[in-house]
Amino acid sequence: MNVLFSYRKHIFIALVIAILALYFVPLGSHALLEPDEGRYSEIPREMIETGDYVTPMLNYVKYFEKPVLLYWMNAGSFAVFGQNEFAARFATAVCAVLGALVTGMLGAYIYGSLAGLLAGVITALSLLYFAVGTINITDMPLSFFITLAMASFYVGHIERNRLWYLVFYAAMALGLLTKGLVAVVLPGGIIFWYIIFTHKWRIIIEALYLPGILLFFLISAPWFWLVCRANSDFFHFFFIQEHFLRYATKMHNRYEPFWFFLPMIPAGLMPWTAFLFSLFGSDSVVRSPYHFEKRDANTYLLLWFGVILLFFSLSSSKLIPYIVPCIPPLAILMGADIARMVDNERWHGGAVAWMFGIALVFSAALIGYAFIGKELPMEQTLPIALKVSGGLLFGPLAAMWFSAPRRNNFSVAVVALCLSSLLFIFGLQGIYKIMGETRSMKAVSEVIIKEQQPDETIAAYGEILQGIPFYTKQRVLLVDEKGELDFGSKHEEGKGWFPTSTDFLPEWKDGSRPLILVIEKERIKSLFPDGKAGETKRIDAGEYAVLFNRRVK
């Protein structure tokens, strides 16, 4: 009897519980990571403090690089859970889990329940999706809204039911409020090319659904109107600079070659990468679809993946999380392909053998790094390497065992693959603790909170340390650094808070202004050429020194 179908309900419930535990239980276990998590936590904290939910402020100056929805979600989370790390990551994790759920539902709608279940698991338990889904950044909410938009559009198109287009337009509007026009451009581009490739011209008339368009503007327009009314320079900065110039130029110094994302796709799908490669085989659902409708579905999913990949590959600004929206369509195709393998009782394309080979190479590299890597001590890295390697190797070995000719139980083999991905993701948890210790301002902030006297101002030299305002709940003086706050520094709110070192040093040396200076140890000679800061107290916190210029009165 087929295990997956006999115990489908129990397996589904167990997988859901395990995935929810992996996503939510560890959220508050490590400090906010620099710079993104500090930034996207501080902005909603300042909204709560000031009561202004229209104009985003970062370190108490205007910050218009992103729209407002993630800030609102995080502010709501802070109101419920308190201003802490768990609350800061909660909204992103919810979006990740919902995105995996929508992916699974679309997969089930197109290819059947087993394919849908596997699509949801592959999405939730792939390396890049999980990593981005458990940190506080805008990319996962954007991915969720794009996934929801594409899923609802497809169902509406197939069912000839325009009510689904209301969900489509609402999802795009929410995506627009999350990360801007990309949430409209990408779905629009995918649908345009789908119409071209399939010659389904009637979609043009169907999709231009007036109630949906009105709903889109009803959701998205009010905030843009309010923020433009309150800030006359918002429109140019947000739409011209942060959209067109950011995409077309190297203004943010994030340039990477065209092919940058190509290796990120297979790496980001770990531990399921081998099943991506199997899609190229002649027996796969992509190359040998069951019938005409599935061929069109394949076209839709491949365009969903391909348009997003090409769009970001052509951009002059590239960061790895940008391609998270590529994972759901691939996960659906991979889930459908694995379901076909179960039906046919054969691993076409040598998928499991490739999975074992990839796991072996990756595991050897991890364990080798634990022994020879110099950045981190072996006692920290080796346990993580062993847990991750165990998760990687268990799946293909168990799958080969259960699918061998004598046993021929592909259903149990697939269950083993799902369990393997759970173990793999669980093994990665230790990395967060290390990153929380090495890429966070929490330890520095705790020093400041403990030592600060009422009249002392916090200052940082040469960089924007985003976590300090969040943890200390105070504004930070930024010396010789404006960075992403350059726009805000030019407004009245920034006056006096962005001094040059020439302006800062006299105040520091004569003690006329009580200051706490946070500076990376390697930068001390940059600010103080003779290496002598003249501090009256110094406390080291990792790579940083916390200096005080207190004078005896």
Buried (B, 14 or more C-beta within 10 A) or exposed (E): EBBBEEBBEEBBEBBBEBBEEBBBEBBBEBBBBBBBBBBBBBBBBBBBEEEEBBBBBBBBBBBBBBBBBBBBBBBBBBEEBEBBBBBBBBBBBBBBBBBBBBBBBBBBBBBBBBBBBBBBBBBBBBBBBBBBBBBBBBBBBBBBBBBBBBBBBBBBBBEEEBEBBBBBBBBBBBBBBBBBBBBBBBBBBBBBBBBEEBEEEEBEEBBEBEEBEEBBEEBBEEBBEBBBEEBEEBEEBBBEBBBEBBBEEEBBEEEBEEEBBEEBBBBBBBBBBBBBBBBEBEBBBBEEBEEEEBBBBBBBBBBBBBBBBBBBBEBBBBBBBBBBBBBBBBBBBBBBBBBBBBEEEBBBBBBBBBBBEBBBEBBEEBBEBBEEBEEBEEEBBBEBBBBBBBBBBBBBBBBBBBBEEEEEBBBBBBBBBBBBBBBBBBBBBBBBBBBBBBBBBBBBBBBBEEBBEEEBBBBBBBBBBBBBBBBBBBBBBBBBBBEBBEBBBBEEBBEEBBBEBEEBBEBBEEBEBBBBBBBBEEBBEEBBEEEEBEBEEEBEBBEBBBBBBBEEE
